[in-house]
């Protein structure tokens, strides 16, 4: 850890403990967006990055100050806990040294989720979170655009790192404070809807957010983030025809089945035809899906410790695995079909809760349904990206579990509000019997 990294590791978690509740997530965003994940405080076999330290400070704060989530535990909260337990528990069936690593990952991911459930209380808090993200993206984009043009990573210089910038097919692929260019661009892409939320109300915030998020996508120079951006923006455009969403889903399913019938290869090999920026490895991602299906018997029960024979493509961090560029498959490899289905269940449950909130808002005529749709668009971008990217960067995980926690809060708050409206309605229908009027 560099001197600047140590300063961040002291100041940022301290802020997480001290700031007012409405600003509680700001230190988390700073740690995930501006500090490289390589900046870790090592205590024996334990590694604490800035985000992990912020989570520790945040959880300590919640206990000491007796802060709590909005409403009570609901289905998404419970599924997150069950998924986390099996993610750690399934490590006992593996021979690699993953038990402590998995515990650290789940502690961080669930910590981010439940801190979002605690610190976000209502619509105002969520809008404030969107604004902070929009402004935070601007300096990151400026630094990454400079890196795209010169190949000089200012974040690496500031934090005393020697990691260079990848040069592929005639241009630099900037990664800024993130692990690699693809994970950097993915963060920018999933934040685009946050900026568009302010387009009709606060144009300056919207323009700042679009410049920041869009600049990060462009500077990354990778096809994956562009496809993520297309996914989130495509989901956002369905807002005007949201009442026909069921028909649209069936239409998409019909198209995919039809394509699978007429294509020589399975339909997922369409990934191999996508190359927006040049140098894309879409064919490898399609071949990985096919390899996972062919080797299903090796991983479906409890996962597997060896996938190197699936495809030619060595894992950077683990020589026993091929490059698992698919988050769903990575879940299956880690904990079998059950872990994969639990993770998919978390995503499905979040989408279901979004639909329920939209119905509640429609019935009551209150709430902010467009904000809820924005959250659904962001989550759809993550879900689509998982087909081609496995989230190993702390920044990607932070923005994923923040949006899941935000959805959990929106649903819990909607239930509380609906309960209050019902109580008020019953009070109006059943006035106090003690009050008697006489002529």
N, C-alpha and C positions, 0 to 999 in steps of 0.2 A: 504494500500500500504506500502510495506517495504521500508527501506532506499535505498536498491539497485534498487528497482522498481521506486522510486522517482528520483533517479539519471538517470535511463534510460529514464524516462518520460521527463526529462529536456534536456539531451544531444542528444538523438536520433532524436526528432523532430527538434532541432536546426540544426543538420546536414542536415536534409531534406531541410531546407531553404538556407543553406550556400554552400553546395557542388556544383561543376560544374554539368551542366545538364546531362552529360553522366553518372554520379554517382547518379542521383536523386532517383533511386529506391532502392539503397543499404540500407538506413535507414528503408525503408518499409520492406525489407526482414529480416533485423535484428530484428525489432519489432515483426514480425509474427513468426519467426523461433526460436528465442532465449529467448523471454520474455513471461512468462505465462500470459494467458488472465485474470487471477485473479488480476493482478497488474493494478488497475484502480485508477484514480484520481477522487474522488467524489466531485461534486459541486452541492449540493442540490440533486435534482432528476436526475441530469445528471451524467453519468459515462463515463469517457474518459480513455480507455486503450491506450497503447503506439501506436498501429497501428492507432487508431482514431486521436490521437494527431499528428502523422506524416502526415496523410491525411490533417488535418487542416493546418499544416505548409506548406505542399506542395501546397495546393490550394491558400493560401495566397501568396506564392512565385510566382505562375503562374500569379496571378493578378498584383502583384507589378512589376514583371520583364517582363510582357506582353509576356509570352511564349504561345505557341499555338500548337494545334495538327497538325500532318502531313495531308495535303490535306484538304478536307472539310468533313462535316458530311455525313456519308453513312448509308446504311440500318441497319447495326448492331448497330451503335451509336444510331440511332433513336429508334430501338426496345428496347435497354437497357433503354432509358429514359422513354418510354411508360410503360415498365414492372415495373420500379421503381415507377412511378406515381400511377399505379394501386395497387401496393403492399402497399403503404402508404394509398391511397385513400380508399381501401376496408376495412381498419380498422374501418371506421365510422359505419360499419354494425355489429361490434362486441362489446360485452359488457365488455370484459376483458380490462385491462389497457395496451393495446398494441400499441396505437398510437405513443407515444413518442419513444417506443422501436423500432418500425418499421422505423420511421424516422431516428433514429440513425444507424440502420442496412443499410438502403439504402444510406444514406449519406456516410457511409464507403465503401460499395461495389461499388457504382458509382464513388466515389472519387478514389478508386484504379484503376478502369477501365480507367478513363480519365487521371489520372496521367501517366499510362502506355502509353496512346496515345500521351501524351505530351513529355515524357522523352525518349521514344524509337523513333528514327528518321529513322534508316536504319538497314541494315543487320549487321553492325559492333556493333551497340548497343545491338541487340538481342543476338549475340554471346557472348558479354561481360556479359550480364545478365545470360546466361547459365553457364558461368565460375564461376561467383560469387556464384550461387546456389550450384554448385558442391563443392566448397571449404567450403561453409557455413555448408553443411551437415556433414562434417567430425567430428568436435567437438561434434555436437549434437548426432551423432551416437555413438561416444566413451562413452559419458555420459549415453546414453540409454542402451548400451550393458552392462555397469557396473551395471545399475539398473536391467537389466534382470537377471544377475547372483546373485546379492545380495539382491534385493528388496529395495535398498537405492536410492532414487531419489535425485541426486545432485542439480538439478534445484530447487526442493522444499526447500532444505537446504539453498541454496544461497539466495533465495527470501523470506525466513522465513515462508514457508507454512508447514502445517501439513498433507497435503493430502498423503495418503499411496499408495503403489503399489498393484494392484490387483493380487491375487494369484489364478490361476484356473487350475485344472487338472494337477497338478504337476509342474507348472512353473509360474514364474512371467511374467506379461504382462506390459512391460515398457511403460510409456507415456511421459517421459521427460518434456519439457516445454509445451506440448500440453494438451488438456482437458482430453482425454482418450486414451487408447491404439489404438483403431480403427482409430481415427482421426490422431494420430501420424503416424501410418503405412501408411495411405492413402497419406499423404504428401510425404513420402519417395517414395512410388510407382509411383506417377505421375511425379516425378523428374528423374526417371531412363532414359528416352529417352534423356534428356539433356546431361547426361554423355556419352551416346552412340554416340551422335553427334560428339564427339571429338576422337572417337576410331582410326580413320585412320590418324588423323592429330596431335593431342596433347595427346599422350597416358597417360601421367601423370595426366592430368586433368580428362581424362576418368576414370582412375582407382580410383582417389580420389572420383569422383562423384558416381561411382558404389559402392565403400565401404560405403560412407556416406548414400546414398539413400537405398541401399540394407541392410545395417546394421540397419537402422531405421525400415525397414519392418520386419526383423528377430526379433529385440528386442521387437517389439510390441506384438509378439506372437499371433496374431489374424488372422483368415482365410480371412476376408474381404480385408485387404491390399494385401495379396498374390493373390487374385483374381483380384484386381486392377492392380497389376504388370503383371499378365498374360494378362489382357486386353490390356494394353499399349504396351507390347512387341509383342503380337499377331498382333495388328494393325501395328506395326513397320515392322514386317516381310512381310507384304503385299506390301512393297515398290517395290520389284522386279517385282511384277505382278500387279502393280497399273492400268495398262491398262485394266485389266479384273475385275476391282472393281465392275462394275455394275452387271456382271454375278454372282459374289460372293455374293452380297447383295441379289439377287433373290434366290440363292441357300440356303442361311441361312434362308430366309423367308419360303421357301418350307419345309425345315427341321423342323422348329418350328411348322408349320401347321401340318405336318405329325405326329410329336410327340404328339401334342395336340389331334389328332384324335385317337391315339393308347393308350394313357395313361388314367388311371382311373381318375386321377386328372388333372386340368388344367396344361399347360406346365410350368407355373411359379413356380409350386411346385418342379421343379428341384432344386430350391434354397435350399430346405430342405435336399437334398442329398449331399450338399457340406459341408465338415468338414475336413479341411486340418490340422489344428493345435490342434484339440480337443476342445470341449466346444462351438462349433459354434451354433448360434441360427437361422440358415437358415430357419427352418420350420416356425418360428414366422414371418419372413419377407415375406414368401409366403402367410401365413395366413392373414397378414396385407393387401396385395394386394386384396385378396378375400373379406376381410371385407370392404375395400373401395368401391369395386364394389357393394356389397350388400347394403351398406348405401349411395349409390350415391345420392339419393334424399335428403339427409341431408346436403350435402356440395356443390353440383354442382353450385348453383347460386352465393352465396357470401361466401362460406366457412362455418365453424361451430365452436362453442366455446366448444363443448363437444364430445369427442370420447372415453371416458373411457369405454363405454359399447360395443365398437367394439371388443376388445380382452382383455384378462387378461394380464396386463402389464402396470404398472403405470408409467407416465412420471416423471422424476426426478425433473424437475423444475416446472411443471404445473400439479397439481393433477386432473384437468379436462380432461386431455388427456392421451390416451395410448401412448406407446413409438412409435413415428412415425419414424421408421427407413427406410424411403423412402423419398427422397427429392422431387420427383414429387408429391407424395401424400401430403406431408407437404405444398407444394405450394397450392394445391387444398383446403386443410383445412384452409389455411390462407386467400385465396381470391377467392375461387371457381374455376370452370373449366376455366374461362377466364385467371386467373393468371397462372394456370398450363400450358395452351396453349401458353401464352406469353413467359413463361420461356423456354418451349420447342422450341418456335420460335426463341429465342435468340441462342440456341444451333444449331438449324438447319441452321439459317442464317450464323453462323460462319463456319459451314462445307461447305456451298455453296461458301462462300468467299474463302475458301482454294482451292476449286476446280477451281474457276475462276483464282486465282493467278497461279496455276499450268498450266492452259491453256495459260495464258499470257506469262509465262516463256518458255513454249514449243514453242510458236510462235516466240518469240524474240530471243530465245537461250541464254538468260541471266538469272539473278537471282540465287537463291539457292533453287531449288525445294526440295532437301532433308531436308533442314531446315523447309520448309513449311510443309512437311510430318510429321516431328517431332512434330510440333505444333498440327497437326491434331490427331496424336497418343495420345498426352497428353489429348487433349479435349475428345477423345473417352474414355480414362480411367476415366475421371470425369463423363461422361454421363452414363457409365456402372455402376460406383460406386453408382450413385444416386438411383439405384434400391434397394440398401441394406443399404445405409447410408444417413442420413439427415445432411447436413453441418450446424453445429451450432458453431463450433470452428472457431475463427477468422483466424487461419492459413490456414485452408482448403479454406475458402472464399477468402483469399488473393491470394493463388496460382491459384484459379479458375479464378478470374477476372483479374489477371495479364496475364494469357494465352489468355483470350478473348480480352483484350486490345492489346496484342501483335499481334493477328490475325487481329484486326482492323487496326493496323498500317501497317502491311505487305500488306494488300489489298490497303490501301490509298497510300502507297509509290509506289506500282505497277501501280496504275492508273496515278500517277504523272509522273512516268518514261515513261509509254506508251504514255502519252500526249506529253512529250518532244521529244520522238522518232518520233512521227507523225509530230510535228512542224518542226523538222530538215529535215524530208523527204520532206515535202512540200516546205521548203526553197531551197532544192537542185533541186527540179523539177521546181520551179518558181524563177529563179535568179532575182536580182534587175533590173528592166527595165531601170533604169537610166544609168546603165553601158553599154556602147555601144563600141564595138571594130571595128576598121577600118583597112584596109590594109595600 
